[in-house]
Amino acid sequence: MSVWRRRTGALLPALLALITAAVPAAALGPGDPAPAFVLPWLTDEGTAASADLFGEHDATVLMIWDRGCPHCTEVALSSEEFADAVARLGARLVGVVMGPDDRGALEDLFWEEGLLVPHLWDEGRKLAGRYGLGFQHLGIFVIDRSGTIRAVFDDRVDDPVEEVLPAVRAVVSQPLPASQRPAPILAVEGPNLRIDGRLRILSTEGARPGDTGLYGELLENGSVFLHRWDLRAVWSLAPGVEFIPWLRLSNESETVLTEAEDRLANRYGSATLRFTRGPVSASLGAFDLMVSPLLLMRWDEEDAPPLAGASGCGVCGAGASGLEQRSLEILEPEYTFEGLAASFRRRYSRIAGWVAVSQWERQPPAEGTFDELASGRYRRILSGGLLDLGPTSQADPRLGLPTGIGLRFGVVAVQDDQRSIEKHYPDLSPHDRDEVGWVVLSRLGPWSGVSVEGEWVDWSREIQDREEEADAVRIGLTAEREMGRIGLWGRFHRIRTDRLFEPRFRALTYDGNREGWRAAAGMTVRPVLGGRERFGVSLFYRGVEETDPVEAPAHGAVRYRIASATLSGRPAPDLLVEMTGLLLENDSPVAGLEDEQTRGIAGDLRWERIPVLEPVLHVEMIRSEPRGADAATIWQVYLSARILK
């Protein structure tokens, strides 16, 4: 007991220090000293120090942004007029691009857009963190000659000339007296700590064994508190060389932390050595990867109805078994693997390759229960590569595919390496299962707001010397139209997968043996042109049936339908309310077998006032009418918060 006390006595202060460090600092405001920095120029040689930069003009406008927000990118890329207006007042506009991003792609983007505003390169988001940008992708700071922040604007800015220029004019005409100037904040060089904290208290009532939620996850009654803290420090070891240790603290299960969206060897995190030099980049350790929805992708929001702020799949089939109720996973398209990845990029092409261990070996016991014997597994090796053709500086944020004209050729191979696993009971041990898939993915547009996208996958697997082959096709049309403050959008896709189609890393919403259509449409209303959405409505429908009616070929194919409607609005500028109604139906053609139906209502209340904090209150009601069982009503409520700094 004394040893335990000594260990916990040393551990608790360390944990308290980590939690204290994770509490975000207050956002900067007028009157605060501008944090100092030294950053390299993105569009020129050399570096710039904040003291020299601010001292050159009566006012300096820092526009900090990244490409994660289309509206923010549009504001930044159209800032030439604003820069000219600022210069006429004797001030200067300086852009700062936040990473992580491809520096060469950004340079090409500036060249293609004709953007001449000088930009600094904040690859590690070190400057953005000091200036209080968390979830926000745009921050505009008006700073006077003394280094004092005089005005702050966020991503709600639509027209900087109209909204920011008056603040610049006021600074130039009324400098701050020396007696009111705060002491400068010195730049502290060293590792940049990134924090991604997630917390949730969850309560579920009315669920029975086998019942699933609107995301397809198995439900359990009761209440639970979950937390996850991802802490990443970015060390710049040399120009173009970074070391990124990753520490993860969570009370989620090991399966959730190592076998869901993050395929890690250890539940406590990982580490990455990243190299970037001109058009070449490489990562040794943990890296994100996504190829295409049908072959290698964690989540495709276009194949799912929106569920109050996040995409859900309803009961989306066997693939949804990768989702768990007691998980804080954020549904995004990328997986995280551990291994080696490298890429080489030119203006109109990009080639990338990777090899990773997506699952680590687990030996079954020599003697044990059925579940213990069946838990044995092989080491799983993932390898592949892709070639992108098209203007790589303009990439679709969903797929990373060049836009305008984009074409991707890719190959993904998965090998179950069974060389060292002991086969005590071959019938219970995992089967040898190797697979390889080839994909062609293309996108044309947008032209006048219209895009055409297509994907074809040729896939095969070998199980115990038996080879199986299957194909899948996805083709669709996307359209967007802005009519003043009203935005309209629509999507229409045709999907077909063969009966045996079952890639291990396809997006969760896609199943084999399905063919049919999906469609979605929506409208958004903004108070000002280009501003944040004030009101929105979206509709979703997916109707598919079995490609090969294997269950009852004499009766026809089973049909699966999902329909949803979502309303969103802002009763206050920083308060977002969303409501979704969902209907799922499985129609069996076999006489005497009842059809299945699930209806659900979900709602979100999201507060966006604090830049680094995103609290959400979520409530959902599910009415389940499964085949051969009585109907049941399930309630689920959770309060969650995410801290990103």
Secondary structure as the mmCIF struct_conf table of DSSP 4:
data_model
#
loop_
_struct_conf.conf_type_id
_struct_conf.id
_struct_conf.beg_label_comp_id
_struct_conf.beg_label_asym_id
_struct_conf.beg_label_seq_id
_struct_conf.end_label_comp_id
_struct_conf.end_label_asym_id
_struct_conf.end_label_seq_id
HELX_RH_AL_P HELX_RH_AL_P1 SER A 2 ALA A 22
BEND BEND1 VAL A 23 VAL A 23
HELX_LH_PP_P HELX_LH_PP_P1 PRO A 24 LEU A 28
TURN_TY1_P TURN_TY1_P1 PRO A 30 GLY A 31
BEND BEND2 ASP A 32 ASP A 32
STRN STRN1 PRO A 33 PRO A 33
HELX_LH_PP_P HELX_LH_PP_P2 ALA A 34 ALA A 34
STRN STRN2 PRO A 35 PRO A 35
HELX_LH_PP_P HELX_LH_PP_P3 ALA A 36 ALA A 36
STRN STRN3 VAL A 38 PRO A 40
STRN STRN4 TRP A 41 TRP A 41
BEND BEND3 LEU A 42 GLY A 46
STRN STRN5 THR A 47 ALA A 49
HELX_RH_AL_P HELX_RH_AL_P2 SER A 50 GLY A 55
TURN_TY1_P TURN_TY1_P2 GLU A 56 GLU A 56
BEND BEND4 HIS A 57 ASP A 58
STRN STRN6 ALA A 59 TRP A 65
TURN_TY1_P TURN_TY1_P3 ARG A 67 GLY A 68
HELX_RH_AL_P HELX_RH_AL_P3 PRO A 70 LEU A 77
TURN_TY1_P TURN_TY1_P4 SER A 78 SER A 78
HELX_RH_AL_P HELX_RH_AL_P4 GLU A 80 ARG A 88
TURN_TY1_P TURN_TY1_P5 LEU A 89 GLY A 90
STRN STRN7 ARG A 92 MET A 98
BEND BEND5 GLY A 99 ASP A 101
HELX_RH_AL_P HELX_RH_AL_P5 ARG A 103 GLU A 113
TURN_TY1_P TURN_TY1_P6 GLY A 114 GLY A 114
BEND BEND6 VAL A 117 VAL A 117
STRN STRN8 HIS A 119 ASP A 122
TURN_TY1_P TURN_TY1_P7 GLU A 123 GLY A 124
BEND BEND7 ARG A 125 ARG A 125
HELX_RH_AL_P HELX_RH_AL_P6 LYS A 126 ARG A 130
TURN_TY1_P TURN_TY1_P8 TYR A 131 GLY A 132
BEND BEND8 GLY A 134 PHE A 135
BEND BEND9 HIS A 137 HIS A 137
STRN STRN9 LEU A 138 ASP A 144
TURN_TY1_P TURN_TY1_P9 ARG A 145 SER A 146
BEND BEND10 GLY A 147 GLY A 147
STRN STRN10 THR A 148 THR A 148
STRN STRN11 ILE A 149 PHE A 153
TURN_TY1_P TURN_TY1_P10 ASP A 155 ARG A 156
BEND BEND11 ASP A 158 ASP A 158
HELX_RH_AL_P HELX_RH_AL_P7 PRO A 160 GLU A 163
TURN_TY1_P TURN_TY1_P11 VAL A 164 VAL A 164
HELX_RH_AL_P HELX_RH_AL_P8 LEU A 165 SER A 173
BEND BEND12 GLN A 174 GLN A 174
HELX_LH_PP_P HELX_LH_PP_P4 PRO A 175 PRO A 177
HELX_RH_3T_P HELX_RH_3T_P1 ALA A 178 GLN A 180
HELX_LH_PP_P HELX_LH_PP_P5 ARG A 181 PRO A 184
STRN STRN12 ILE A 185 ILE A 185
HELX_LH_PP_P HELX_LH_PP_P6 LEU A 186 ALA A 187
BEND BEND13 GLY A 190 GLY A 190
HELX_LH_PP_P HELX_LH_PP_P7 PRO A 191 PRO A 191
STRN STRN13 ASN A 192 GLU A 205
BEND BEND14 GLY A 206 GLY A 206
TURN_TY1_P TURN_TY1_P12 PRO A 209 GLY A 210
STRN STRN14 THR A 212 THR A 212
TURN_TY1_P TURN_TY1_P13 LEU A 214 TYR A 215
BEND BEND15 GLY A 216 GLY A 216
HELX_LH_PP_P HELX_LH_PP_P8 GLU A 217 GLU A 217
STRN STRN15 LEU A 218 LEU A 218
HELX_LH_PP_P HELX_LH_PP_P9 LEU A 219 LEU A 219
STRN STRN16 GLY A 222 ALA A 238
TURN_TY1_P TURN_TY1_P14 PRO A 239 GLY A 240
STRN STRN17 VAL A 241 SER A 250
BEND BEND16 ASN A 251 GLU A 252
HELX_RH_AL_P HELX_RH_AL_P9 GLU A 254 THR A 258
BEND BEND17 GLU A 259 GLU A 261
STRN STRN18 ASP A 262 ASP A 262
BEND BEND18 ALA A 265 ALA A 265
TURN_TY1_P TURN_TY1_P15 ARG A 267 TYR A 268
STRN STRN19 GLY A 269 ARG A 277
TURN_TY1_P TURN_TY1_P16 GLY A 278 PRO A 279
STRN STRN20 VAL A 280 LEU A 289
STRN STRN21 SER A 292 SER A 292
TURN_TY1_P TURN_TY1_P17 PRO A 293 LEU A 295
STRN STRN22 LEU A 296 LEU A 296
BEND BEND19 ARG A 298 ARG A 298
HELX_RH_3T_P HELX_RH_3T_P2 GLU A 301 ASP A 303
BEND BEND20 ALA A 304 ALA A 304
STRN STRN23 PRO A 306 LEU A 307
TURN_TY1_P TURN_TY1_P18 ALA A 308 GLY A 309
STRN STRN24 ALA A 310 SER A 311
BEND BEND21 GLY A 314 VAL A 315
HELX_RH_3T_P HELX_RH_3T_P3 ALA A 318 GLY A 322
TURN_TY1_P TURN_TY1_P19 GLN A 325 ARG A 326
BEND BEND22 PRO A 333 PRO A 333
STRN STRN25 TYR A 335 ARG A 346
TURN_TY1_P TURN_TY1_P20 ARG A 347 TYR A 348
STRN STRN26 SER A 349 GLN A 359
STRN STRN27 ARG A 362 ARG A 362
HELX_LH_PP_P HELX_LH_PP_P10 GLN A 363 PRO A 365
BEND BEND23 ALA A 366 GLU A 367
HELX_RH_AL_P HELX_RH_AL_P10 PHE A 370 ALA A 374
TURN_TY1_P TURN_TY1_P21 SER A 375 SER A 375
STRN STRN28 ARG A 377 ARG A 377
STRN STRN29 ARG A 379 LEU A 389
BEND BEND24 GLY A 390 GLY A 390
TURN_TY1_P TURN_TY1_P22 THR A 392 SER A 393
BEND BEND25 GLN A 394 GLN A 394
STRN STRN30 ALA A 395 ALA A 395
TURN_TY1_P TURN_TY1_P23 PRO A 397 LEU A 399
STRN STRN31 PRO A 402 PRO A 402
BEND BEND26 THR A 403 THR A 403
STRN STRN32 GLY A 404 ASP A 417
BEND BEND27 ARG A 419 SER A 420
BEND BEND28 HIS A 424 TYR A 425
TURN_TY1_P TURN_TY1_P24 PRO A 426 LEU A 428
BEND BEND29 SER A 429 SER A 429
HELX_LH_PP_P HELX_LH_PP_P11 PRO A 430 ASP A 432
STRN STRN33 ARG A 433 TRP A 447
TURN_TY1_P TURN_TY1_P25 SER A 448 GLY A 449
STRN STRN34 VAL A 450 ILE A 463
TURN_TY1_P TURN_TY1_P26 GLN A 464 ASP A 465
STRN STRN35 ARG A 466 MET A 483
TURN_TY1_P TURN_TY1_P27 GLY A 484 ARG A 485
STRN STRN36 ILE A 486 THR A 497
TURN_TY1_P TURN_TY1_P28 ARG A 499 LEU A 500
TURN_TY1_P TURN_TY1_P29 ARG A 504 PHE A 505
BEND BEND30 ARG A 506 ARG A 506
TURN_TY1_P TURN_TY1_P30 LEU A 508 THR A 509
BEND BEND31 GLY A 512 ASN A 513
STRN STRN37 ARG A 514 VAL A 525
BEND BEND32 PRO A 527 VAL A 528
TURN_TY1_P TURN_TY1_P31 LEU A 529 GLY A 530
BEND BEND33 ARG A 534 ARG A 534
STRN STRN38 PHE A 535 GLU A 545
BEND BEND34 THR A 547 ASP A 548
BEND BEND35 GLU A 551 GLU A 551
TURN_TY1_P TURN_TY1_P32 PRO A 553 HIS A 555
STRN STRN39 ARG A 559 ALA A 572
TURN_TY1_P TURN_TY1_P33 PRO A 573 ASP A 574
STRN STRN40 LEU A 575 ASP A 587
BEND BEND36 VAL A 590 VAL A 590
TURN_TY1_P TURN_TY1_P34 ALA A 591 GLY A 592
HELX_LH_PP_P HELX_LH_PP_P12 LEU A 593 ASP A 595
STRN STRN41 GLU A 596 TRP A 607
BEND BEND37 ILE A 610 ILE A 610
TURN_TY1_P TURN_TY1_P35 PRO A 611 VAL A 612
STRN STRN42 LEU A 613 GLU A 625
TURN_TY1_P TURN_TY1_P36 ARG A 627 GLY A 628
BEND BEND38 ALA A 629 ALA A 629
STRN STRN43 ALA A 632 LEU A 644
#
